[in-house]
Amino acid sequence: MESDPRRVVEKGYDRIAHRYAEWIEEIHGDPRLRFLTELTNRLPAAASAVDLGCGSGKPCTAILAEHHDVLGVDISVAQIELARQNVPRARFMREDVTRLRLDPGSVDAVTAFYSITHLPRDEHAALFARIARWLRPGGHFLATLGCGETDGTVDDWLGVPMFFSSFDAQRNRELLEEAGFALLIDEIVTMREPEGPATFQWALARAEPESENDYHTCDSFIS
């Protein structure tokens, strides 16, 4: 079995690009569009956004690209090819998100839907710090994070080996705050994948402090 987590993720998504697009349609209670709306409601007109781990571009990159200038980034060649077909209005780059280089203060928003869990957790802090530097003052970061201690490759995820890595929710909060983010939304949400329940932490953070009145945290379960 491949030992390099990046190669595991790259090869896995290259193999299941079409299957994954079908699989996400089978998920019940996926809250990504709700949180994406929370983000877009805070963006200026014609904002610049970067979607890390954009996959096929559906649905989130496509929605962002309707009104904003979007760069989608993914390590999978197959996913990038699908994204270019699905979202011709956006720009796409095949790249490891931990090696992506953007100018400081150059974007209004960064999103990462279900992608950071595929990066070794020891690299999360450095990535959060880079994202904070990419954002303009007051820019926003929306991320799906794991909320349990996980670190390794599973043998069979949608028919391929896949790497997952995460800290618990409290450690995620600490890492975001240490990177200079103020948490605006922090929710633990359980949805139903075809294989069973799956729980993630959703974080919407701002690159400069906000009033404490704007922050909320809660747990929710979508049945």
C-alpha positions as CSV (number, residue, x, y, z in Angstrom):
1,M,0.0,0.0,0.0
2,E,1.1,3.5,-0.8
3,S,2.7,5.2,2.4
4,D,2.7,8.8,1.3
5,P,-0.6,10.4,2.4
6,R,-0.6,12.8,-0.5
7,R,-0.2,10.1,-3.0
8,V,-2.9,8.0,-1.3
9,V,-5.3,11.0,-1.6
10,E,-4.3,11.9,-5.2
11,K,-4.5,8.3,-6.5
12,G,-7.7,7.6,-4.6
13,Y,-9.6,10.6,-6.0
14,D,-8.2,10.1,-9.5
15,R,-9.8,6.6,-9.4
16,I,-13.2,7.6,-7.8
17,A,-13.8,11.1,-9.3
18,H,-17.1,10.2,-10.9
19,R,-18.2,7.8,-8.1
20,Y,-17.5,10.5,-5.5
21,A,-19.7,13.0,-7.4
22,E,-22.5,10.5,-7.3
23,W,-21.9,9.5,-3.7
24,I,-22.2,13.1,-2.3
25,E,-25.6,13.2,-3.8
26,E,-26.6,10.3,-1.6
27,I,-25.7,12.1,1.6
28,H,-28.6,13.2,3.8
29,G,-28.3,16.4,5.8
30,D,-25.0,17.7,4.3
31,P,-24.9,21.3,5.7
32,R,-22.3,22.7,3.3
33,L,-24.8,24.9,1.4
34,R,-26.1,26.4,4.6
35,F,-22.6,27.3,5.7
36,L,-21.6,28.5,2.2
37,T,-24.6,30.9,2.5
38,E,-23.3,32.1,5.8
39,L,-20.0,32.9,4.1
40,T,-21.4,34.5,0.9
41,N,-23.7,36.8,3.0
42,R,-20.5,38.3,4.4
43,L,-18.6,38.8,1.1
44,P,-18.3,42.0,-0.9
45,A,-19.5,42.1,-4.4
46,A,-17.1,40.4,-6.9
47,A,-15.0,39.0,-4.1
48,S,-11.9,36.9,-4.7
49,A,-12.1,33.4,-3.3
50,V,-10.0,30.2,-3.2
51,D,-11.6,26.8,-2.8
52,L,-9.0,24.3,-1.4
53,G,-9.8,20.7,-2.4
54,C,-12.4,21.9,-4.8
55,G,-13.0,18.4,-6.3
56,S,-15.4,18.4,-9.3
57,G,-16.4,22.0,-8.6
58,K,-20.0,20.9,-7.6
59,P,-21.7,22.3,-5.8
60,C,-19.7,24.9,-3.9
61,T,-17.2,26.2,-6.4
62,A,-20.0,26.6,-8.9
63,I,-22.1,28.6,-6.5
64,L,-19.2,30.8,-5.5
65,A,-18.3,31.4,-9.2
66,E,-21.8,32.8,-10.0
67,H,-20.9,36.1,-8.4
68,H,-17.2,35.9,-7.4
69,D,-13.7,35.4,-8.9
70,V,-12.8,31.9,-7.8
71,L,-9.7,29.7,-7.9
72,G,-10.2,26.0,-7.3
73,V,-7.3,23.9,-6.1
74,D,-7.1,20.2,-5.9
75,I,-4.4,17.5,-5.9
76,S,-6.4,15.2,-8.2
77,V,-5.9,15.6,-11.9
78,A,-9.2,13.8,-12.6
79,Q,-11.1,16.1,-10.2
80,I,-9.6,19.2,-11.8
81,E,-10.6,18.0,-15.2
82,L,-14.2,17.6,-14.0
83,A,-14.2,20.9,-12.3
84,R,-13.1,22.7,-15.5
85,Q,-16.0,21.1,-17.4
86,N,-18.5,21.8,-14.6
87,V,-17.5,25.3,-13.7
88,P,-16.1,27.1,-16.8
89,R,-16.4,30.5,-15.0
90,A,-13.8,29.6,-12.4
91,R,-10.0,29.1,-12.7
92,F,-8.5,25.8,-11.5
93,M,-5.1,24.6,-10.5
94,R,-3.8,21.1,-9.8
95,E,-1.7,21.5,-6.7
96,D,-1.1,20.2,-3.2
97,V,-2.8,22.9,-1.1
98,T,0.0,22.9,1.4
99,R,2.4,24.0,-1.3
100,L,0.1,26.6,-2.8
101,R,1.6,30.1,-2.9
102,L,-0.6,33.2,-2.9
103,D,0.3,36.9,-2.3
104,P,-0.4,38.1,1.2
105,G,-3.7,39.9,1.6
106,S,-4.8,38.9,-1.9
107,V,-8.1,37.2,-1.3
108,D,-11.4,37.8,0.5
109,A,-12.3,34.2,1.3
110,V,-10.9,30.7,1.5
111,T,-13.0,27.6,1.7
112,A,-12.1,24.0,2.4
113,F,-15.0,21.6,2.2
114,Y,-14.0,18.1,3.5
115,S,-10.4,18.6,2.3
116,I,-8.3,19.4,5.4
117,T,-9.2,16.0,6.9
118,H,-7.0,14.5,4.1
119,L,-3.9,16.4,5.2
120,P,-1.6,15.2,8.0
121,R,-2.9,16.9,11.1
122,D,0.6,18.0,12.1
123,E,0.5,20.3,9.0
124,H,-2.9,21.9,9.9
125,A,-1.4,24.7,12.0
126,A,1.0,25.8,9.3
127,L,-1.8,25.7,6.7
128,F,-4.1,27.8,8.9
129,A,-1.4,30.4,9.3
130,R,-0.8,30.6,5.6
131,I,-4.5,31.0,4.9
132,A,-4.6,33.9,7.4
133,R,-1.8,35.6,5.5
134,W,-3.5,35.2,2.2
135,L,-6.7,36.8,3.4
136,R,-7.3,40.6,3.3
137,P,-8.1,42.2,6.7
138,G,-11.5,41.0,7.6
139,G,-11.4,38.1,5.1
140,H,-13.2,34.8,5.9
141,F,-12.1,31.2,6.1
142,L,-14.8,28.5,6.0
143,A,-13.7,24.9,6.7
144,T,-15.0,21.5,7.4
145,L,-12.8,19.8,10.1
146,G,-12.7,16.5,11.7
147,C,-13.7,16.4,15.3
148,G,-12.0,13.2,16.5
149,E,-8.5,12.0,16.9
150,T,-7.8,10.3,13.5
151,D,-4.5,9.8,11.7
152,G,-4.0,7.1,9.1
153,T,-5.0,5.4,5.9
154,V,-8.2,3.2,5.7
155,D,-8.0,0.3,3.3
156,D,-11.4,0.8,1.6
157,W,-13.2,4.1,1.3
158,L,-15.6,4.1,-1.7
159,G,-13.5,1.3,-3.1
160,V,-10.0,2.9,-2.7
161,P,-7.5,3.4,0.2
162,M,-7.9,6.9,1.6
163,F,-6.0,9.0,4.2
164,F,-7.7,10.8,7.0
165,S,-6.2,12.9,9.8
166,S,-7.7,15.3,12.4
167,F,-7.6,16.6,15.9
168,D,-10.6,17.0,18.2
169,A,-12.8,20.0,18.0
170,Q,-11.2,21.9,20.9
171,R,-7.7,21.5,19.4
172,N,-9.1,22.8,16.0
173,R,-10.4,25.9,17.8
174,E,-7.0,26.5,19.4
175,L,-5.1,26.1,16.1
176,L,-7.4,28.6,14.3
177,E,-7.1,31.1,17.1
178,E,-3.4,30.7,17.2
179,A,-3.3,31.5,13.5
180,G,-5.0,34.8,14.1
181,F,-8.6,33.9,13.4
182,A,-11.7,34.9,15.3
183,L,-14.4,32.2,15.2
184,L,-17.7,33.4,14.0
185,I,-19.5,30.1,13.7
186,D,-18.4,26.8,15.3
187,E,-20.8,23.9,14.9
188,I,-20.6,20.2,15.3
189,V,-22.9,18.6,12.7
190,T,-23.7,14.9,12.1
191,M,-25.0,14.0,8.7
192,R,-25.9,10.6,7.2
193,E,-23.6,9.2,4.6
194,P,-24.7,6.1,2.7
195,E,-22.5,4.0,5.1
196,G,-23.9,5.7,8.2
197,P,-23.6,8.8,10.4
198,A,-20.6,11.1,10.0
199,T,-19.7,14.0,12.2
200,F,-17.7,17.1,11.3
201,Q,-16.9,20.5,12.8
202,W,-17.8,23.5,10.7
203,A,-15.8,26.6,11.3
204,L,-16.4,30.1,9.8
205,A,-13.6,32.4,11.0
206,R,-12.5,35.9,10.3
207,A,-9.0,37.1,9.9
208,E,-9.5,39.9,12.4
209,P,-11.3,40.0,15.8
210,E,-15.1,40.3,15.8
211,S,-17.5,41.3,18.5
212,E,-18.2,38.3,20.9
213,N,-21.8,38.8,20.1
214,D,-21.2,37.6,16.5
215,Y,-19.9,34.2,17.7
216,H,-22.0,31.1,18.3
217,T,-21.3,27.5,18.9
218,C,-23.7,24.5,19.0
219,D,-24.0,20.8,18.3
220,S,-26.7,19.6,15.9
221,F,-27.8,16.3,14.5
222,I,-29.6,16.0,11.2
223,S,-31.6,12.8,11.0
